[in-house]
Every structure is written in structure tokens, then in C-alpha cells.
């Protein structure tokens, strides 16, 4: 009987740990997504500007 109770306790700890890890992953995703999008947009703008400048200089 003691072994069964110990196994149940272990499963409860695993379930709580999984819930905490899941919450951390969701929180990080929601907080980091806008920052990553901003960096990507900024990089795309810089690349577009550099390409336009390069094209304009090469046609002169």
C-alpha cells in the first residue's frame, strides 16, 4: 500500500512540474514574440534600404 501512495505522489509532482514548465513556455512565447518581430522588421528594412542604395549607385 505504501508503494502505491508513493507512486501517486510522484505522479502528482510530475503533473505540477509539467504545468509550471508549460506556463513558463507560454509566458516566454507571448513576451518574446513581439521583440523578435521587431528585430526581424528592422533587419528587413535595413536590408531593403541597403539593396536600394546599392542598386541606385550601380546604375550611375
C-alpha positions, 0 to 999 in steps of 0.5 A, a space after each residue: 500500500 505504501 508503494 502505491 501512495 508513493 507512486 501517486 505522489 510522484 505522479 502528482 509532482 510530475 503533473 505540477 512540474 509539467 504545468 509550471 514548465 508549460 506556463 513558463 513556455 507560454 509566458 516566454 512565447 507571448 513576451 518574446 514574440 513581439 521583440 523578435 518581430 521587431 528585430 526581424 522588421 528592422 533587419 528587413 528594412 535595413 536590408 531593403 534600404 541597403 539593396 536600394 542604395 546599392 542598386 541606385 549607385 550601380 546604375 550611375 
